[in-house]
Amino acid sequence: MLTAIYPGSFDPITNGHLDIINRTRNLYDELYVVINENLNKKTFFTIEERKRLVEECIKDMPNVKVVVTSALTVDVARELKASVIIRGLRMVSDFEYELQMSSFNRILNKDVETVFIMADHNYSFLSSSSVKEIVKFNGDVSKFVPKCVEEALIKKSKEEFK
Ligand code: ADP
C-alpha cells in the first residue's frame, strides 16, 4: 500500500491545490490532504472551515482523505504510514523554501521522500493569499477556486470587513 500526504495551510483550498491533488491521487493508493493548524499563524478561515472546504472538494475522490494536525509533517507521515510528501512547485521563488523543508524532513525521517509536482501553467501564479486579497476588494475569484470556496470567501469577507 503506497500512501502519500499533501500538507499545507489550505487557507483556502484553490484550483491550484486541486490540480495537484487530481494529478497525484492516481499515483498512490491513498492520498491524505494534511491541513496544518499552525497556532502561531493567523489564518483567514478557521481550521474547521478549511477542513470543511477541502472535504467538499474531494467528496468524489474515493482514495483522498483529509486530516488536521498541529504535529510535524514527518510525524504525521509516520502516523499515517505514508512514504511520500507531495509538494507543489509554482515558480523559482518556491524552490528555496521547499529545498530547505525537504532537507529538514529527510534528516528528521529518512523513510519519507518529498515528491515535487510542477504547477500547471494555468495555476503557477495562483496562491491562497492572492485569492483572499482579490475578495477583499470585491474582485471575481470564480476562475481560481471552486464554487463552494468562492461562496465561503464572499460570506467570510462580508463578516470580516463589515
Ligand atoms: P503553505 O502554507 O505550506 O505554503 P499552501 O496551502 O499554500 O501551504 O500550499 C500547500 C502546497 O501546495 C505547497 O507545496 C504549495 O507550493 C502548493 N501550491 C499552492 N498553490 C499552488 C498552485 N497554484 N499550484 C500548484 N501548487 C500549489
Backbone and ligand atoms as CSV (ligand in chain L), in Angstrom:
chain,resi,resn,atom,element,x,y,z
A,1,MET,N,N,0.852,-1.205,0.000
A,1,MET,CA,C,0.000,0.000,0.000
A,1,MET,C,C,0.887,1.254,0.000
A,2,LEU,N,N,0.723,2.082,-1.019
A,2,LEU,CA,C,1.536,3.293,-1.143
A,2,LEU,C,C,0.689,4.504,-0.735
A,3,THR,N,N,1.132,5.165,0.324
A,3,THR,CA,C,0.361,6.299,0.846
A,3,THR,C,C,1.189,7.579,0.763
A,4,ALA,N,N,0.518,8.664,0.338
A,4,ALA,CA,C,1.185,9.968,0.266
A,4,ALA,C,C,0.399,10.986,1.077
A,5,ILE,N,N,1.118,11.994,1.558
A,5,ILE,CA,C,0.422,13.099,2.221
A,5,ILE,C,C,0.720,14.395,1.463
A,6,TYR,N,N,-0.239,15.281,1.457
A,6,TYR,CA,C,-0.084,16.585,0.794
A,6,TYR,C,C,-0.372,17.653,1.853
A,7,PRO,N,N,0.691,18.136,2.516
A,7,PRO,CA,C,0.480,19.084,3.606
A,7,PRO,C,C,0.438,20.547,3.148
A,8,GLY,N,N,-0.252,21.361,3.915
A,8,GLY,CA,C,-0.302,22.788,3.620
A,8,GLY,C,C,-1.281,23.491,4.533
A,9,SER,N,N,-1.415,24.792,4.324
A,9,SER,CA,C,-2.356,25.565,5.147
A,9,SER,C,C,-3.770,25.508,4.556
A,10,PHE,N,N,-3.849,25.481,3.242
A,10,PHE,CA,C,-5.139,25.412,2.539
A,10,PHE,C,C,-6.108,26.472,3.077
A,11,ASP,N,N,-5.634,27.721,3.059
A,11,ASP,CA,C,-6.410,28.827,3.638
A,11,ASP,C,C,-6.816,29.842,2.563
A,12,PRO,N,N,-7.709,29.495,1.653
A,12,PRO,CA,C,-8.420,28.233,1.468
A,12,PRO,C,C,-7.801,27.404,0.339
A,13,ILE,N,N,-8.393,26.225,0.136
A,13,ILE,CA,C,-8.003,25.371,-0.996
A,13,ILE,C,C,-8.350,26.099,-2.300
A,14,THR,N,N,-7.440,26.009,-3.288
A,14,THR,CA,C,-7.660,26.677,-4.587
A,14,THR,C,C,-7.656,25.642,-5.709
A,15,ASN,N,N,-7.932,26.107,-6.921
A,15,ASN,CA,C,-7.869,25.209,-8.079
A,15,ASN,C,C,-6.444,24.686,-8.302
A,16,GLY,N,N,-5.470,25.457,-7.866
A,16,GLY,CA,C,-4.065,25.007,-7.981
A,16,GLY,C,C,-3.810,23.808,-7.093
A,17,HIS,N,N,-4.267,23.869,-5.835
A,17,HIS,CA,C,-4.147,22.715,-4.925
A,17,HIS,C,C,-4.901,21.517,-5.515
A,18,LEU,N,N,-6.107,21.792,-6.013
A,18,LEU,CA,C,-6.943,20.691,-6.532
A,18,LEU,C,C,-6.317,20.026,-7.747
A,19,ASP,N,N,-5.629,20.832,-8.545
A,19,ASP,CA,C,-4.943,20.266,-9.707
A,19,ASP,C,C,-3.848,19.292,-9.239
A,20,ILE,N,N,-3.115,19.690,-8.199
A,20,ILE,CA,C,-2.061,18.810,-7.657
A,20,ILE,C,C,-2.710,17.529,-7.094
A,21,ILE,N,N,-3.809,17.693,-6.375
A,21,ILE,CA,C,-4.498,16.524,-5.798
A,21,ILE,C,C,-4.970,15.585,-6.915
A,22,ASN,N,N,-5.555,16.155,-7.940
A,22,ASN,CA,C,-6.076,15.343,-9.044
A,22,ASN,C,C,-4.990,14.621,-9.806
A,23,ARG,N,N,-3.857,15.288,-9.987
A,23,ARG,CA,C,-2.765,14.658,-10.743
A,23,ARG,C,C,-2.013,13.639,-9.908
A,24,THR,N,N,-2.132,13.739,-8.574
A,24,THR,CA,C,-1.355,12.865,-7.696
A,24,THR,C,C,-2.144,11.659,-7.218
A,25,ARG,N,N,-3.451,11.833,-7.104
A,25,ARG,CA,C,-4.230,10.800,-6.409
A,25,ARG,C,C,-4.181,9.441,-7.099
A,26,ASN,N,N,-3.988,9.441,-8.408
A,26,ASN,CA,C,-3.933,8.147,-9.095
A,26,ASN,C,C,-2.555,7.489,-9.043
A,27,LEU,N,N,-1.592,8.223,-8.521
A,27,LEU,CA,C,-0.239,7.657,-8.415
A,27,LEU,C,C,-0.073,6.852,-7.131
A,28,TYR,N,N,-0.986,7.076,-6.184
A,28,TYR,CA,C,-0.873,6.430,-4.871
A,28,TYR,C,C,-2.181,5.731,-4.510
A,29,ASP,N,N,-2.073,4.736,-3.615
A,29,ASP,CA,C,-3.292,4.052,-3.168
A,29,ASP,C,C,-4.144,5.001,-2.338
A,30,GLU,N,N,-3.445,5.764,-1.502
A,30,GLU,CA,C,-4.155,6.706,-0.617
A,30,GLU,C,C,-3.431,8.046,-0.616
A,31,LEU,N,N,-4.206,9.108,-0.625
A,31,LEU,CA,C,-3.618,10.445,-0.521
A,31,LEU,C,C,-4.334,11.198,0.598
A,32,TYR,N,N,-3.561,11.675,1.560
A,32,TYR,CA,C,-4.137,12.463,2.655
A,32,TYR,C,C,-3.796,13.939,2.451
A,33,VAL,N,N,-4.804,14.762,2.404
A,33,VAL,CA,C,-4.583,16.210,2.438
A,33,VAL,C,C,-4.435,16.553,3.913
A,34,VAL,N,N,-3.274,17.072,4.283
A,34,VAL,CA,C,-2.991,17.330,5.700
A,34,VAL,C,C,-3.028,18.841,5.940
A,35,ILE,N,N,-4.014,19.273,6.696
A,35,ILE,CA,C,-4.141,20.712,6.959
A,35,ILE,C,C,-3.445,21.049,8.261
A,36,ASN,N,N,-2.474,21.933,8.140
A,36,ASN,CA,C,-1.691,22.302,9.321
A,36,ASN,C,C,-2.416,23.357,10.137
A,37,GLU,N,N,-2.569,23.028,11.404
A,37,GLU,CA,C,-3.153,24.001,12.321
A,37,GLU,C,C,-1.990,24.680,13.029
A,38,ASN,N,N,-1.472,25.720,12.397
A,38,ASN,CA,C,-0.337,26.430,12.984
A,38,ASN,C,C,-0.885,27.543,13.884
A,39,LEU,N,N,-0.762,27.304,15.189
A,39,LEU,CA,C,-1.400,28.227,16.128
A,39,LEU,C,C,-0.742,29.607,16.142
A,40,ASN,N,N,0.497,29.700,15.607
A,40,ASN,CA,C,1.179,30.995,15.587
A,40,ASN,C,C,0.831,31.819,14.353
A,41,LYS,N,N,0.211,31.158,13.381
A,41,LYS,CA,C,-0.065,31.844,12.114
A,41,LYS,C,C,-1.541,32.217,12.055
A,42,LYS,N,N,-1.819,33.498,11.828
A,42,LYS,CA,C,-3.220,33.913,11.758
A,42,LYS,C,C,-3.760,33.527,10.382
A,43,THR,N,N,-4.848,32.767,10.394
A,43,THR,CA,C,-5.437,32.354,9.123
A,43,THR,C,C,-6.776,33.060,8.930
A,44,PHE,N,N,-7.208,33.126,7.671
A,44,PHE,CA,C,-8.483,33.770,7.343
A,44,PHE,C,C,-9.632,32.847,7.760
A,45,PHE,N,N,-9.516,31.575,7.388
A,45,PHE,CA,C,-10.528,30.584,7.753
A,45,PHE,C,C,-10.061,29.799,8.971
A,46,THR,N,N,-11.012,29.409,9.814
A,46,THR,CA,C,-10.665,28.568,10.969
A,46,THR,C,C,-10.287,27.181,10.453
A,47,ILE,N,N,-9.716,26.389,11.313
A,47,ILE,CA,C,-9.312,25.046,10.921
A,47,ILE,C,C,-10.534,24.201,10.512
A,48,GLU,N,N,-11.641,24.401,11.202
A,48,GLU,CA,C,-12.868,23.652,10.865
A,48,GLU,C,C,-13.378,24.062,9.476
A,49,GLU,N,N,-13.332,25.352,9.200
A,49,GLU,CA,C,-13.795,25.845,7.893
A,49,GLU,C,C,-12.903,25.334,6.766
A,50,ARG,N,N,-11.581,25.356,7.005
A,50,ARG,CA,C,-10.652,24.889,5.963
A,50,ARG,C,C,-10.879,23.403,5.698
A,51,LYS,N,N,-11.117,22.659,6.771
A,51,LYS,CA,C,-11.353,21.208,6.628
A,51,LYS,C,C,-12.639,20.960,5.842
A,52,ARG,N,N,-13.673,21.697,6.206
A,52,ARG,CA,C,-14.960,21.508,5.547
A,52,ARG,C,C,-14.852,21.785,4.050
A,53,LEU,N,N,-14.121,22.828,3.692
A,53,LEU,CA,C,-13.984,23.180,2.267
A,53,LEU,C,C,-13.190,22.120,1.506
A,54,VAL,N,N,-12.135,21.599,2.132
A,54,VAL,CA,C,-11.368,20.524,1.466
A,54,VAL,C,C,-12.272,19.303,1.302
A,55,GLU,N,N,-13.003,18.973,2.360
A,55,GLU,CA,C,-13.902,17.797,2.310
A,55,GLU,C,C,-14.905,17.920,1.159
A,56,GLU,N,N,-15.444,19.110,1.021
A,56,GLU,CA,C,-16.427,19.351,-0.047
A,56,GLU,C,C,-15.781,19.135,-1.431
A,57,CYS,N,N,-14.548,19.596,-1.577
A,57,CYS,CA,C,-13.870,19.496,-2.883
A,57,CYS,C,C,-13.433,18.075,-3.227
A,58,ILE,N,N,-13.183,17.249,-2.210
A,58,ILE,CA,C,-12.652,15.896,-2.500
A,58,ILE,C,C,-13.729,14.821,-2.356
A,59,LYS,N,N,-14.972,15.256,-2.212
A,59,LYS,CA,C,-16.020,14.277,-1.865
A,59,LYS,C,C,-16.204,13.173,-2.916
A,60,ASP,N,N,-15.829,13.444,-4.158
A,60,ASP,CA,C,-15.972,12.409,-5.196
A,60,ASP,C,C,-14.647,11.702,-5.502
A,61,MET,N,N,-13.696,11.844,-4.599
A,61,MET,CA,C,-12.385,11.201,-4.811
A,61,MET,C,C,-12.193,10.146,-3.725
A,62,PRO,N,N,-12.514,8.894,-4.030
A,62,PRO,CA,C,-12.563,7.851,-3.007
A,62,PRO,C,C,-11.259,7.610,-2.232
A,63,ASN,N,N,-10.116,7.789,-2.872
A,63,ASN,CA,C,-8.870,7.481,-2.140
A,63,ASN,C,C,-8.194,8.725,-1.552
A,64,VAL,N,N,-8.937,9.833,-1.518
A,64,VAL,CA,C,-8.381,11.060,-0.925
A,64,VAL,C,C,-9.110,11.361,0.381
A,65,LYS,N,N,-8.306,11.609,1.441
A,65,LYS,CA,C,-8.905,11.917,2.747
A,65,LYS,C,C,-8.281,13.196,3.276
A,66,VAL,N,N,-8.920,13.751,4.274
A,66,VAL,CA,C,-8.357,14.972,4.850
A,66,VAL,C,C,-8.137,14.779,6.342
A,67,VAL,N,N,-6.997,15.259,6.821
A,67,VAL,CA,C,-6.740,15.244,8.261
A,67,VAL,C,C,-6.211,16.611,8.687
A,68,VAL,N,N,-6.456,16.916,9.948
A,68,VAL,CA,C,-5.988,18.178,10.516
A,68,VAL,C,C,-4.913,17.838,11.531
A,69,THR,N,N,-3.852,18.658,11.584
A,69,THR,CA,C,-2.791,18.344,12.534
A,69,THR,C,C,-2.068,19.590,13.016
A,70,SER,N,N,-1.460,19.461,14.194
A,70,SER,CA,C,-0.543,20.521,14.613
A,70,SER,C,C,0.839,19.901,14.838
A,71,ALA,N,N,1.005,18.674,14.349
A,71,ALA,CA,C,2.285,17.974,14.513
A,71,ALA,C,C,3.207,18.244,13.325
A,72,LEU,N,N,4.459,17.828,13.469
A,72,LEU,CA,C,5.425,17.954,12.373
A,72,LEU,C,C,4.979,17.065,11.205
A,73,THR,N,N,5.217,17.538,9.998
A,73,THR,CA,C,4.799,16.783,8.805
A,73,THR,C,C,5.374,15.364,8.799
A,74,VAL,N,N,6.653,15.227,9.170
A,74,VAL,CA,C,7.262,13.881,9.147
A,74,VAL,C,C,6.613,12.954,10.174
A,75,ASP,N,N,6.149,13.522,11.275
A,75,ASP,CA,C,5.475,12.695,12.289
A,75,ASP,C,C,4.085,12.277,11.805
A,76,VAL,N,N,3.429,13.173,11.084
A,76,VAL,CA,C,2.125,12.844,10.509
A,76,VAL,C,C,2.316,11.721,9.481
A,77,ALA,N,N,3.369,11.830,8.684
A,77,ALA,CA,C,3.655,10.798,7.672
A,77,ALA,C,C,3.855,9.445,8.360
A,78,ARG,N,N,4.628,9.465,9.426
A,78,ARG,CA,C,4.891,8.219,10.169
A,78,ARG,C,C,3.581,7.619,10.694
A,79,GLU,N,N,2.770,8.484,11.292
A,79,GLU,CA,C,1.498,8.049,11.881
A,79,GLU,C,C,0.551,7.448,10.832
A,80,LEU,N,N,0.549,8.070,9.650
A,80,LEU,CA,C,-0.373,7.609,8.595
A,80,LEU,C,C,0.258,6.537,7.696
A,81,LYS,N,N,1.490,6.152,8.059
A,81,LYS,CA,C,2.244,5.161,7.276
A,81,LYS,C,C,2.439,5.616,5.824
A,82,ALA,N,N,2.705,6.909,5.685
A,82,ALA,CA,C,2.929,7.467,4.344
A,82,ALA,C,C,4.426,7.514,4.058
A,83,SER,N,N,4.809,7.177,2.835
A,83,SER,CA,C,6.235,7.208,2.491
A,83,SER,C,C,6.573,8.399,1.601
A,84,VAL,N,N,5.569,9.183,1.243
A,84,VAL,CA,C,5.781,10.307,0.327
A,84,VAL,C,C,5.089,11.566,0.834
A,85,ILE,N,N,5.809,12.689,0.718
A,85,ILE,CA,C,5.216,14.009,0.977
A,85,ILE,C,C,5.113,14.700,-0.383
A,86,ILE,N,N,3.930,15.118,-0.747
A,86,ILE,CA,C,3.728,15.819,-2.022
A,86,ILE,C,C,3.797,17.320,-1.775
A,87,ARG,N,N,4.539,18.017,-2.629
A,87,ARG,CA,C,4.532,19.481,-2.586
A,87,ARG,C,C,4.419,20.008,-4.015
A,88,GLY,N,N,3.758,21.117,-4.156
A,88,GLY,CA,C,3.634,21.733,-5.482
A,88,GLY,C,C,4.706,22.798,-5.638
A,89,LEU,N,N,5.229,22.924,-6.847
A,89,LEU,CA,C,6.207,23.987,-7.122
A,89,LEU,C,C,5.637,24.897,-8.191
A,90,ARG,N,N,5.508,26.176,-7.853
A,90,ARG,CA,C,4.937,27.112,-8.808
A,90,ARG,C,C,6.004,27.860,-9.590
A,91,MET,N,N,6.855,28.535,-8.857
A,91,MET,CA,C,7.883,29.346,-9.518
A,91,MET,C,C,9.209,29.096,-8.827
A,92,VAL,N,N,10.256,29.680,-9.382
A,92,VAL,CA,C,11.587,29.522,-8.798
A,92,VAL,C,C,11.573,29.979,-7.338
A,93,SER,N,N,10.744,30.988,-7.052
A,93,SER,CA,C,10.684,31.521,-5.688
A,93,SER,C,C,10.216,30.475,-4.669
A,94,ASP,N,N,9.477,29.457,-5.086
A,94,ASP,CA,C,9.074,28.388,-4.160
A,94,ASP,C,C,10.260,27.483,-3.812
A,95,PHE,N,N,11.242,27.447,-4.723
A,95,PHE,CA,C,12.267,26.407,-4.666
A,95,PHE,C,C,13.096,26.443,-3.375
A,96,GLU,N,N,13.554,27.639,-3.007
A,96,GLU,CA,C,14.472,27.747,-1.873
A,96,GLU,C,C,13.842,27.223,-0.573
A,97,TYR,N,N,12.614,27.661,-0.322
A,97,TYR,CA,C,11.892,27.230,0.880
A,97,TYR,C,C,11.640,25.722,0.841
A,98,GLU,N,N,11.213,25.243,-0.315
A,98,GLU,CA,C,10.893,23.810,-0.439
A,98,GLU,C,C,12.142,22.949,-0.291
A,99,LEU,N,N,13.264,23.435,-0.822
A,99,LEU,CA,C,14.531,22.686,-0.694
A,99,LEU,C,C,14.912,22.575,0.783
A,100,GLN,N,N,14.767,23.700,1.495
A,100,GLN,CA,C,15.089,23.715,2.921
A,100,GLN,C,C,14.192,22.735,3.683
A,101,MET,N,N,12.884,22.820,3.422
A,101,MET,CA,C,11.933,21.953,4.122
A,101,MET,C,C,12.185,20.477,3.833
A,102,SER,N,N,12.430,20.161,2.562
A,102,SER,CA,C,12.612,18.746,2.216
A,102,SER,C,C,13.912,18.220,2.804
A,103,SER,N,N,14.927,19.073,2.910
A,103,SER,CA,C,16.194,18.638,3.522
A,103,SER,C,C,15.979,18.359,5.005
A,104,PHE,N,N,15.291,19.266,5.672
A,104,PHE,CA,C,14.979,19.068,7.094
A,104,PHE,C,C,14.191,17.768,7.285
A,105,ASN,N,N,13.168,17.623,6.463
A,105,ASN,CA,C,12.286,16.459,6.620
A,105,ASN,C,C,13.024,15.146,6.404
A,106,ARG,N,N,13.979,15.172,5.491
A,106,ARG,CA,C,14.742,13.944,5.220
A,106,ARG,C,C,15.648,13.588,6.389
A,107,ILE,N,N,16.172,14.630,7.043
A,107,ILE,CA,C,17.021,14.380,8.219
A,107,ILE,C,C,16.152,13.867,9.367
A,108,LEU,N,N,14.963,14.457,9.495
A,108,LEU,CA,C,14.079,14.070,10.597
A,108,LEU,C,C,13.476,12.680,10.397
A,109,ASN,N,N,13.246,12.303,9.146
A,109,ASN,CA,C,12.664,10.980,8.878
A,109,ASN,C,C,13.130,10.506,7.499
A,110,LYS,N,N,14.169,9.682,7.510
A,110,LYS,CA,C,14.775,9.296,6.227
A,110,LYS,C,C,13.902,8.307,5.437
A,111,ASP,N,N,12.831,7.841,6.041
A,111,ASP,CA,C,11.950,6.903,5.341
A,111,ASP,C,C,10.891,7.609,4.493
A,112,VAL,N,N,10.887,8.928,4.565
A,112,VAL,CA,C,9.879,9.676,3.802
A,112,VAL,C,C,10.570,10.526,2.731
A,113,GLU,N,N,10.074,10.424,1.520
A,113,GLU,CA,C,10.648,11.166,0.396
A,113,GLU,C,C,9.686,12.284,-0.017
A,114,THR,N,N,10.233,13.476,-0.303
A,114,THR,CA,C,9.370,14.548,-0.807
A,114,THR,C,C,9.327,14.478,-2.333
A,115,VAL,N,N,8.145,14.496,-2.878
A,115,VAL,CA,C,7.973,14.464,-4.331
A,115,VAL,C,C,7.361,15.796,-4.752
A,116,PHE,N,N,8.012,16.457,-5.716
A,116,PHE,CA,C,7.528,17.761,-6.175
A,116,PHE,C,C,6.765,17.623,-7.487
A,117,ILE,N,N,5.622,18.273,-7.532
A,117,ILE,CA,C,4.828,18.299,-8.756
A,117,ILE,C,C,4.825,19.750,-9.256
A,118,MET,N,N,5.191,19.922,-10.503
A,118,MET,CA,C,5.200,21.269,-11.082
A,118,MET,C,C,3.762,21.749,-11.278
A,119,ALA,N,N,3.492,22.956,-10.843
A,119,ALA,CA,C,2.147,23.525,-11.016
A,119,ALA,C,C,1.808,23.587,-12.502
A,120,ASP,N,N,0.564,23.352,-12.809
A,120,ASP,CA,C,0.080,23.550,-14.169
A,120,ASP,C,C,0.309,25.027,-14.525
A,121,HIS,N,N,0.673,25.301,-15.786
A,121,HIS,CA,C,0.995,26.696,-16.139
A,121,HIS,C,C,-0.204,27.626,-15.918
A,122,ASN,N,N,-1.417,27.055,-15.935
A,122,ASN,CA,C,-2.605,27.883,-15.688
A,122,ASN,C,C,-2.729,28.331,-14.238
A,123,TYR,N,N,-1.994,27.667,-13.357
A,123,TYR,CA,C,-2.123,27.957,-11.917
A,123,TYR,C,C,-0.814,28.389,-11.263
A,124,SER,N,N,0.224,28.565,-12.061
A,124,SER,CA,C,1.541,28.809,-11.460
A,124,SER,C,C,1.616,30.160,-10.740
A,125,PHE,N,N,0.677,31.024,-11.019
A,125,PHE,CA,C,0.648,32.353,-10.376
A,125,PHE,C,C,-0.298,32.362,-9.169
A,126,LEU,N,N,-1.036,31.253,-8.993
A,126,LEU,CA,C,-2.169,31.256,-8.060
A,126,LEU,C,C,-1.763,30.869,-6.636
A,127,SER,N,N,-2.186,31.689,-5.675
A,127,SER,CA,C,-1.932,31.356,-4.265
A,127,SER,C,C,-3.177,31.684,-3.451
A,128,SER,N,N,-3.300,31.044,-2.298
A,128,SER,CA,C,-4.436,31.327,-1.414
A,128,SER,C,C,-4.438,32.804,-1.023
A,129,SER,N,N,-3.255,33.364,-0.777
A,129,SER,CA,C,-3.224,34.771,-0.328
A,129,SER,C,C,-3.695,35.721,-1.419
A,130,SER,N,N,-3.342,35.453,-2.691
A,130,SER,CA,C,-3.811,36.376,-3.735
A,130,SER,C,C,-5.331,36.309,-3.880
A,131,VAL,N,N,-5.870,35.111,-3.712
A,131,VAL,CA,C,-7.332,34.961,-3.803
A,131,VAL,C,C,-8.021,35.768,-2.688
A,132,LYS,N,N,-7.453,35.702,-1.486
A,132,LYS,CA,C,-8.047,36.440,-0.353
A,132,LYS,C,C,-7.963,37.947,-0.587
A,133,GLU,N,N,-6.863,38.377,-1.184
A,133,GLU,CA,C,-6.658,39.797,-1.470
A,133,GLU,C,C,-7.698,40.283,-2.491
A,134,ILE,N,N,-7.945,39.467,-3.508
A,134,ILE,CA,C,-8.920,39.844,-4.556
A,134,ILE,C,C,-10.326,39.974,-3.951
A,135,VAL,N,N,-10.672,39.007,-3.094
A,135,VAL,CA,C,-12.013,39.022,-2.477
A,135,VAL,C,C,-12.198,40.250,-1.587
A,136,LYS,N,N,-11.116,40.625,-0.911
A,136,LYS,CA,C,-11.162,41.795,-0.026
A,136,LYS,C,C,-11.621,43.035,-0.790
A,137,PHE,N,N,-11.233,43.102,-2.081
A,137,PHE,CA,C,-11.608,44.261,-2.909
A,137,PHE,C,C,-12.760,43.928,-3.857
A,138,ASN,N,N,-13.565,42.934,-3.424
A,138,ASN,CA,C,-14.770,42.538,-4.185
A,138,ASN,C,C,-14.497,42.045,-5.603
A,139,GLY,N,N,-13.308,41.539,-5.844
A,139,GLY,CA,C,-12.984,41.012,-7.179
A,139,GLY,C,C,-13.566,39.615,-7.387
A,140,ASP,N,N,-13.566,39.185,-8.642
A,140,ASP,CA,C,-14.152,37.899,-9.035
A,140,ASP,C,C,-13.075,36.798,-8.943
A,141,VAL,N,N,-13.319,35.815,-8.082
A,141,VAL,CA,C,-12.329,34.737,-7.908
A,141,VAL,C,C,-12.825,33.400,-8.484
A,142,SER,N,N,-13.923,33.478,-9.255
A,142,SER,CA,C,-14.546,32.224,-9.717
A,142,SER,C,C,-13.641,31.372,-10.607
A,143,LYS,N,N,-12.632,31.986,-11.219
A,143,LYS,CA,C,-11.717,31.214,-12.076
A,143,LYS,C,C,-10.628,30.523,-11.258
A,144,PHE,N,N,-10.508,30.904,-10.006
A,144,PHE,CA,C,-9.357,30.445,-9.216
A,144,PHE,C,C,-9.686,29.424,-8.136
A,145,VAL,N,N,-10.952,29.400,-7.729
A,145,VAL,CA,C,-11.356,28.489,-6.642
A,145,VAL,C,C,-12.676,27.810,-7.004
A,146,PRO,N,N,-12.957,26.631,-6.417
A,146,PRO,CA,C,-14.263,26.007,-6.656
A,146,PRO,C,C,-15.391,26.866,-6.078
A,147,LYS,N,N,-16.603,26.602,-6.568
A,147,LYS,CA,C,-17.783,27.395,-6.188
A,147,LYS,C,C,-17.962,27.492,-4.660
A,148,CYS,N,N,-17.835,26.345,-3.962
A,148,CYS,CA,C,-18.072,26.358,-2.509
A,148,CYS,C,C,-17.062,27.263,-1.793
A,149,VAL,N,N,-15.842,27.306,-2.326
A,149,VAL,CA,C,-14.802,28.162,-1.715
A,149,VAL,C,C,-15.113,29.630,-2.019
A,150,GLU,N,N,-15.535,29.883,-3.240
A,150,GLU,CA,C,-15.888,31.259,-3.615
A,150,GLU,C,C,-16.992,31.787,-2.678
A,151,GLU,N,N,-18.011,30.955,-2.477
A,151,GLU,CA,C,-19.125,31.375,-1.615
A,151,GLU,C,C,-18.651,31.625,-0.181
A,152,ALA,N,N,-17.808,30.726,0.309
A,152,ALA,CA,C,-17.301,30.873,1.676
A,152,ALA,C,C,-16.441,32.129,1.814
A,153,LEU,N,N,-15.660,32.424,0.778
A,153,LEU,CA,C,-14.797,33.616,0.801
A,153,LEU,C,C,-15.629,34.891,0.851
A,154,ILE,N,N,-16.673,34.916,0.032
A,154,ILE,CA,C,-17.516,36.119,-0.026
A,154,ILE,C,C,-18.234,36.323,1.315
A,155,LYS,N,N,-18.774,35.214,1.836
A,155,LYS,CA,C,-19.502,35.285,3.110
A,155,LYS,C,C,-18.567,35.751,4.234
A,156,LYS,N,N,-17.417,35.137,4.298
A,156,LYS,CA,C,-16.473,35.448,5.380
A,156,LYS,C,C,-15.946,36.875,5.259
A,157,SER,N,N,-15.685,37.305,4.039
A,157,SER,CA,C,-15.124,38.648,3.896
A,157,SER,C,C,-16.170,39.712,4.228
A,158,LYS,N,N,-17.438,39.412,3.997
A,158,LYS,CA,C,-18.510,40.347,4.399
A,158,LYS,C,C,-18.533,40.466,5.918
A,159,GLU,N,N,-18.410,39.315,6.606
A,159,GLU,CA,C,-18.412,39.316,8.076
A,159,GLU,C,C,-17.184,40.054,8.623
A,160,GLU,N,N,-16.050,39.767,7.981
A,160,GLU,CA,C,-14.754,40.270,8.434
A,160,GLU,C,C,-14.617,41.789,8.281
A,161,PHE,N,N,-15.064,42.290,7.116
A,161,PHE,CA,C,-14.802,43.684,6.783
A,161,PHE,C,C,-16.027,44.583,6.858
A,162,LYS,N,N,-17.094,44.098,7.556
A,162,LYS,CA,C,-18.302,44.945,7.585
A,162,LYS,C,C,-18.151,46.078,8.601
L,1,ADP,P1,P,1.937,26.530,2.739
L,1,ADP,O1,O,1.187,27.369,3.680
L,1,ADP,O2,O,2.742,25.414,3.314
L,1,ADP,O3,O,2.683,27.296,1.661
L,1,ADP,P2,P,-0.217,26.070,0.926
L,1,ADP,O4,O,-1.518,25.604,1.426
L,1,ADP,O5,O,-0.158,27.444,0.393
L,1,ADP,O6,O,0.833,25.723,2.013
L,1,ADP,O7,O,0.271,25.087,-0.203
L,1,ADP,C1,C,0.478,23.730,0.011
L,1,ADP,C2,C,1.276,23.180,-1.135
L,1,ADP,O8,O,0.564,23.411,-2.344
L,1,ADP,C3,C,2.639,23.828,-1.319
L,1,ADP,O9,O,3.556,22.849,-1.769
L,1,ADP,C4,C,2.409,24.839,-2.408
L,1,ADP,O10,O,3.576,25.085,-3.160
L,1,ADP,C5,C,1.374,24.108,-3.242
L,1,ADP,N1,N,0.563,25.035,-4.016
L,1,ADP,C6,C,-0.074,26.152,-3.580
L,1,ADP,N2,N,-0.711,26.770,-4.596
L,1,ADP,C7,C,-0.457,26.029,-5.702
L,1,ADP,C8,C,-0.780,26.173,-7.100
L,1,ADP,N3,N,-1.477,27.214,-7.541
L,1,ADP,N4,N,-0.357,25.224,-7.955
L,1,ADP,C9,C,0.395,24.197,-7.504
L,1,ADP,N5,N,0.769,24.020,-6.219
L,1,ADP,C10,C,0.362,24.920,-5.334
